Amino acid sequence: MDQANIQAAPPQISIELADETLSLPDLNDLCDATDAAIEAGGGFGWLELPARDILERYWQGVITMPSRKLIIGRLDGVICGTAQITMPPNNNQAQAHAAQLSSIFVAPWARQYGLARMIIEHAEEVARKADFTILNLDIRETQQAAIALVESMGFVHIGTHPFYAHVGGEYVAGQYFYKLIREA
């Protein structure tokens, strides 16, 4: 067989809203992707790898919480990234129009396919369908690629918190953003 005529199939990318259960293979993929993101410095708060059972319980908890929606990205069927939408509590009627977008990551091995953008776009659509008008999000200032991405998607920078995170014995600032996702 002539190796020069073999072409790689394009990767299959899908973005979806996770349902209330994760299969064991999906949970394993999600934990593996999370581990890879944490090791690369983008672990949405984790600085060190948690024990696997802690990570599994974390993701199972996210899936079962009615106030959260988990958006997952897949590359060739394997979960490789996420975002979460957190809805305000029922007693916060004054801010019932705004949801929080968080825990956005793509495992390093799945980057450069546009998955982060697609995950955020899907999260925006899910939030719109849930009647939210605003998405808020915050990002460590060290996550320059993420900041550039959300700014290119129309998120508006509204402030900086100088003591947002404590990493490696030093404080790291955080950037705060919002996006109007539908007219009020």
C-alpha positions in Angstrom: 0.0 0.0 0.0 1.3 3.4 -1.0 1.7 5.5 2.3 1.7 8.8 0.3 -2.0 8.2 -0.7 -3.3 7.7 2.9 -5.1 10.7 4.2 -6.0 11.2 7.8 -9.7 11.6 8.4 -10.7 15.0 9.8 -11.3 15.0 13.5 -14.9 14.6 14.6 -16.0 17.4 17.0 -19.2 17.6 18.9 -20.5 19.9 21.7 -23.4 18.9 23.9 -25.2 19.6 27.1 -24.5 16.7 29.5 -27.5 14.9 30.8 -28.0 13.8 34.4 -25.7 10.8 34.2 -22.3 10.1 32.8 -21.3 6.7 31.6 -18.2 5.2 33.2 -16.1 5.8 30.0 -17.3 9.4 29.8 -16.5 10.0 33.5 -13.0 8.5 32.9 -12.5 10.8 29.8 -13.7 13.8 31.7 -11.3 13.1 34.6 -8.4 12.4 32.2 -9.1 15.7 30.4 -9.3 17.5 33.7 -6.0 16.1 34.9 -4.3 17.2 31.7 -5.8 20.7 32.0 -4.6 21.0 35.6 -1.1 19.8 34.7 -1.0 22.4 32.0 -1.9 25.2 34.5 -5.6 25.7 33.5 -7.4 23.6 36.1 -10.1 26.2 36.9 -8.9 26.6 40.5 -7.1 23.3 41.1 -3.3 23.8 41.4 -2.5 20.2 42.1 -4.1 17.0 40.8 -6.8 15.8 43.2 -7.2 12.1 43.9 -9.2 10.4 41.2 -12.1 9.6 43.5 -12.4 13.3 44.5 -12.4 14.3 40.8 -15.0 11.6 40.0 -17.3 12.8 42.9 -16.8 16.4 41.8 -18.0 15.7 38.2 -20.8 13.5 39.4 -21.9 16.3 41.7 -21.8 18.9 38.9 -24.1 16.6 36.8 -26.7 16.2 39.5 -26.9 19.8 40.7 -30.1 21.4 39.3 -28.4 24.8 39.5 -25.6 23.8 37.1 -25.5 22.8 33.4 -22.4 21.1 32.1 -21.4 21.6 28.5 -19.0 19.0 27.2 -16.8 19.0 24.1 -15.7 15.8 22.4 -12.9 15.2 19.9 -13.3 11.9 18.1 -15.9 10.8 20.7 -13.6 11.5 23.7 -14.6 14.2 26.2 -11.8 16.8 26.1 -13.3 20.0 27.5 -16.1 21.6 29.4 -17.8 24.7 30.6 -20.4 25.1 33.3 -23.3 27.5 33.6 -24.3 28.2 37.2 -27.7 29.7 37.7 -28.4 32.2 40.5 -30.3 30.8 43.5 -34.1 31.2 43.6 -33.9 33.8 46.4 -31.8 36.1 44.2 -34.6 37.6 42.2 -32.6 40.8 41.5 -30.0 38.8 39.6 -32.2 36.1 38.1 -31.4 37.5 34.6 -27.6 36.6 34.8 -25.8 33.2 34.9 -22.2 32.5 35.6 -20.0 30.8 33.0 -17.1 28.9 34.6 -14.8 25.9 34.5 -14.0 26.4 30.9 -11.1 24.2 29.7 -9.9 22.1 26.8 -7.2 19.4 27.4 -3.9 20.4 25.9 -4.0 17.5 23.4 -7.3 18.7 22.0 -6.4 22.4 21.5 -6.1 24.2 18.2 -9.4 22.8 16.9 -11.6 25.7 18.0 -13.3 23.6 20.7 -13.1 26.3 23.4 -15.0 28.7 21.2 -17.6 26.1 20.3 -18.1 25.1 23.9 -18.6 28.8 24.9 -21.0 29.4 21.9 -23.0 26.3 23.0 -23.1 27.5 26.6 -24.4 30.9 25.4 -27.2 29.1 23.5 -28.1 27.0 26.5 -28.2 30.1 28.7 -30.3 32.0 26.1 -32.8 29.1 26.0 -33.0 29.2 29.8 -34.0 32.9 29.5 -30.8 34.5 30.8 -29.8 37.8 29.3 -26.3 38.1 30.7 -23.4 35.7 31.1 -20.7 36.6 33.6 -17.3 35.1 33.9 -14.0 35.6 35.5 -10.5 34.4 34.5 -7.1 34.4 36.0 -4.9 37.0 34.3 -2.3 34.3 33.5 -4.8 32.6 31.2 -4.0 35.0 28.3 -5.3 32.7 25.5 -8.7 32.4 27.3 -8.9 36.2 27.8 -8.2 36.8 24.2 -10.8 34.3 23.2 -13.6 35.7 25.3 -12.8 39.2 24.3 -12.9 38.2 20.6 -16.4 36.7 21.3 -17.8 39.9 22.6 -17.3 39.6 26.4 -16.7 43.0 27.9 -14.0 43.4 30.5 -15.5 45.2 33.6 -12.8 45.0 36.2 -9.7 43.5 37.7 -9.4 41.9 41.2 -5.7 42.2 42.2 -5.9 39.3 44.8 -8.1 36.9 42.8 -6.0 33.8 43.2 -3.0 32.6 45.2 -0.6 30.6 43.1 2.9 29.5 43.9 3.0 31.8 47.0 2.0 34.9 45.0 -1.3 36.6 44.3 -2.6 36.6 40.7 -5.1 39.1 39.5 -8.4 38.1 37.9 -10.3 39.6 35.1 -14.1 40.0 35.2 -16.3 39.9 32.1 -19.9 39.9 31.0 -21.8 39.4 27.8 -25.3 40.4 26.8 -26.5 37.2 25.2 -30.0 38.4 24.3 -31.9 41.7 24.6 -33.6 42.4 27.9 
